[in-house]
Amino acid sequence: MSSTKAYRDFILEQLSEIPDITCRPMMGEFLLYSEGILFGGIYDDRLLVKIVPENAKFNMPEAIPYDGGKPMCQVEDVDNKELLKKIVAETKKGL
C-alpha cells in the first residue's frame, strides 16, 4: 500500500510551523526532512519518525514502515501541532 497525496498534504500542513520542512517521494511513500535532516516519513498513511533515545519520552508505539524495514516510532496524535514540533525537535537532536 502507498500513502496518499491527501494524507501527505495534511501532514505537511501539520508540520508547517517547523523550520525548513521538505518532503521527497520514495517508492510510493514520502521521506520527511527538517533543515536537511531526515527524521521520518509517511508510510501507508502513517507518520513515522526514527527511533532515538531523545524521543522515547513521548511513548510512541513502534511500527514497521515497510516489509524488511527497521522499526520506527508511529506518531498517533498528528492533530497536535505543538506536540509534533516537540517530537521532530527531539528526534533531530538524536540524529
Backbone as CSV, one residue per row, in Angstrom:
resi,resn,N_x,N_y,N_z,CA_x,CA_y,CA_z,C_x,C_y,C_z
1,MET,0.834,-1.186,0.000,0.000,0.000,0.000,0.875,1.244,0.000
2,SER,0.433,2.258,-0.670,1.155,3.523,-0.722,0.405,4.594,0.060
3,SER,1.106,5.648,0.378,0.466,6.785,1.035,-0.202,7.666,0.000
4,THR,-1.261,8.324,0.414,-1.988,9.208,-0.486,-1.405,10.618,-0.446
5,LYS,-1.570,11.330,-1.544,-1.112,12.723,-1.586,-1.933,13.579,-0.634
6,ALA,-3.185,13.216,-0.429,-4.036,13.968,0.500,-3.494,13.863,1.928
7,TYR,-3.072,12.660,2.331,-2.504,12.487,3.671,-1.167,13.211,3.769
8,ARG,-0.369,13.128,2.724,0.906,13.864,2.696,0.660,15.352,2.891
9,ASP,-0.298,15.896,2.154,-0.596,17.326,2.268,-1.064,17.687,3.674
10,PHE,-1.873,16.818,4.281,-2.342,17.046,5.648,-1.158,17.080,6.614
11,ILE,-0.268,16.105,6.513,0.892,16.057,7.411,1.795,17.265,7.187
12,LEU,2.019,17.643,5.958,2.860,18.824,5.691,2.237,20.083,6.282
13,GLU,0.931,20.182,6.245,0.251,21.324,6.879,0.463,21.275,8.394
14,GLN,0.360,20.099,8.973,0.556,19.952,10.416,1.995,20.287,10.822
15,LEU,2.945,20.045,9.939,4.365,20.314,10.224,4.810,21.701,9.760
16,SER,3.894,22.503,9.287,4.240,23.783,8.650,4.945,24.777,9.569
17,GLU,4.834,24.613,10.874,5.488,25.541,11.801,6.921,25.125,12.125
18,ILE,7.354,23.997,11.591,8.713,23.502,11.827,9.621,24.043,10.721
19,PRO,10.827,24.510,11.076,11.710,25.117,10.072,12.082,24.191,8.919
20,ASP,11.974,24.731,7.724,12.517,24.110,6.508,12.125,22.642,6.336
21,ILE,10.833,22.367,6.381,10.343,21.002,6.142,10.346,20.740,4.639
22,THR,10.919,19.617,4.250,10.856,19.187,2.859,10.390,17.738,2.827
23,CYS,9.809,17.379,1.705,9.242,16.048,1.532,9.687,15.521,0.179
24,ARG,10.191,14.293,0.172,10.639,13.683,-1.081,9.920,12.360,-1.285
25,PRO,9.344,12.163,-2.469,8.684,10.877,-2.738,9.715,9.757,-2.860
26,MET,9.333,8.579,-2.360,10.218,7.424,-2.429,9.369,6.159,-2.505
27,MET,9.277,5.587,-3.677,8.596,4.314,-3.894,7.174,4.292,-3.320
28,GLY,6.390,5.310,-3.605,5.009,5.371,-3.160,4.823,5.925,-1.762
29,GLU,5.916,6.229,-1.098,5.861,6.802,0.242,6.565,8.154,0.209
30,PHE,6.730,8.796,1.371,7.326,10.132,1.411,8.317,10.235,2.563
31,LEU,9.535,10.685,2.255,10.558,10.922,3.271,10.450,12.363,3.738
32,LEU,10.616,12.583,5.037,10.481,13.918,5.614,11.811,14.401,6.185
33,TYR,12.137,15.642,5.864,13.376,16.281,6.303,13.045,17.605,6.985
34,SER,13.848,17.979,7.954,13.784,19.312,8.544,15.210,19.844,8.551
35,GLU,15.404,20.977,7.913,16.733,21.578,7.793,17.735,20.571,7.233
36,GLY,17.278,19.770,6.278,18.131,18.805,5.606,18.356,17.502,6.360
37,ILE,17.766,17.361,7.540,17.944,16.154,8.352,16.742,15.231,8.155
38,LEU,17.006,14.008,7.710,15.944,13.018,7.544,15.521,12.541,8.929
39,PHE,14.291,12.863,9.318,13.818,12.487,10.650,12.710,11.448,10.617
40,GLY,12.085,11.243,9.469,10.989,10.283,9.407,10.369,10.231,8.030
41,GLY,9.133,9.759,8.005,8.450,9.655,6.728,6.981,9.324,6.894
42,ILE,6.318,9.300,5.767,4.911,8.923,5.710,4.855,7.583,4.991
43,TYR,4.374,6.566,5.704,4.319,5.201,5.188,2.909,4.662,5.415
44,ASP,2.260,4.244,4.351,0.894,3.704,4.444,-0.020,4.647,5.228
45,ASP,0.074,5.931,4.913,-0.722,6.966,5.582,-0.544,6.960,7.099
46,ARG,0.697,6.760,7.520,1.083,6.864,8.931,2.315,7.748,9.003
47,LEU,2.372,8.634,9.994,3.559,9.442,10.231,4.478,8.664,11.163
48,LEU,5.673,8.343,10.661,6.658,7.617,11.452,7.928,8.454,11.561
49,VAL,8.565,8.390,12.737,9.845,9.068,12.944,10.872,8.043,13.403
50,LYS,12.132,8.363,13.181,13.212,7.465,13.582,13.220,7.306,15.105
51,ILE,13.630,6.146,15.553,13.744,5.874,16.984,15.096,6.381,17.471
52,VAL,15.060,7.291,18.437,16.271,7.800,19.098,15.951,7.928,20.591
53,PRO,16.956,7.870,21.451,16.694,7.990,22.895,15.942,9.279,23.261
54,GLU,16.190,10.338,22.521,15.590,11.637,22.839,14.071,11.667,22.665
55,ASN,13.509,10.816,21.807,12.055,10.863,21.638,11.332,9.750,22.397
56,ALA,12.066,8.981,23.201,11.452,7.896,23.981,10.411,8.423,24.967
57,LYS,10.596,9.647,25.448,9.683,10.209,26.450,8.260,10.406,25.918
58,PHE,8.076,10.336,24.617,6.747,10.511,24.039,5.954,9.194,23.993
59,ASN,6.590,8.100,24.380,5.925,6.795,24.461,5.135,6.439,23.205
60,MET,5.774,6.593,22.060,5.121,6.269,20.795,5.295,4.775,20.504
61,PRO,4.284,4.145,19.944,4.420,2.731,19.608,5.361,2.540,18.424
62,GLU,6.001,1.389,18.388,6.859,1.065,17.252,6.018,0.542,16.098
63,ALA,6.474,0.831,14.887,5.803,0.354,13.678,6.865,0.072,12.629
64,ILE,6.582,-0.874,11.779,7.485,-1.203,10.671,7.007,-0.406,9.453
65,PRO,7.875,0.409,8.850,7.439,1.249,7.733,7.077,0.468,6.472
66,TYR,7.809,-0.618,6.219,7.597,-1.449,5.026,8.255,-2.803,5.302
67,ASP,7.913,-3.797,4.520,8.488,-5.130,4.708,10.008,-5.056,4.682
68,GLY,10.637,-5.559,5.732,12.090,-5.565,5.821,12.678,-4.294,6.394
69,GLY,11.847,-3.305,6.710,12.337,-2.036,7.244,12.608,-2.102,8.738
70,LYS,13.447,-1.179,9.209,13.733,-1.068,10.635,12.531,-0.454,11.343
71,PRO,12.305,-0.847,12.599,11.199,-0.239,13.353,11.391,1.275,13.481
72,MET,10.273,1.965,13.513,10.245,3.411,13.716,9.161,3.695,14.752
73,CYS,9.071,4.933,15.205,8.013,5.344,16.128,6.843,5.897,15.331
74,GLN,5.644,5.467,15.668,4.450,5.973,14.996,3.852,7.114,15.804
75,VAL,3.711,8.258,15.165,3.087,9.420,15.793,1.582,9.256,15.629
76,GLU,0.890,9.089,16.744,-0.546,8.846,16.676,-1.361,10.132,16.728
77,ASP,-0.891,11.128,17.471,-1.653,12.375,17.622,-1.169,13.404,16.597
78,VAL,-1.475,13.164,15.330,-0.999,14.049,14.267,-1.793,15.351,14.199
79,ASP,-2.844,15.483,14.987,-3.627,16.720,15.010,-3.025,17.773,15.937
80,ASN,-2.087,17.381,16.774,-1.497,18.274,17.767,-0.196,18.872,17.224
81,LYS,-0.287,20.087,16.666,0.888,20.718,16.044,2.010,20.973,17.041
82,GLU,1.672,21.371,18.262,2.703,21.644,19.263,3.461,20.365,19.623
83,LEU,2.742,19.274,19.784,3.383,18.001,20.069,4.265,17.568,18.907
84,LEU,3.797,17.749,17.686,4.597,17.396,16.509,5.910,18.175,16.486
85,LYS,5.858,19.462,16.798,7.078,20.277,16.836,8.075,19.698,17.840
86,LYS,7.580,19.303,19.009,8.456,18.756,20.046,9.038,17.410,19.608
87,ILE,8.208,16.559,19.027,8.680,15.249,18.586,9.768,15.378,17.534
88,VAL,9.546,16.254,16.557,10.543,16.441,15.483,11.824,17.031,16.063
89,ALA,11.710,18.023,16.937,12.904,18.638,17.529,13.717,17.623,18.318
90,GLU,13.051,16.815,19.117,13.767,15.816,19.925,14.357,14.721,19.036
91,THR,13.643,14.330,18.001,14.159,13.317,17.087,15.413,13.829,16.387
92,LYS,15.377,15.071,15.932,16.553,15.648,15.255,17.754,15.723,16.199
93,LYS,17.525,15.994,17.482,18.633,16.047,18.441,19.398,14.732,18.491
94,GLY,18.671,13.632,18.316,19.289,12.318,18.432,19.932,11.812,17.152
95,LEU,19.813,12.563,16.072,20.351,12.093,14.787,21.701,12.713,14.477
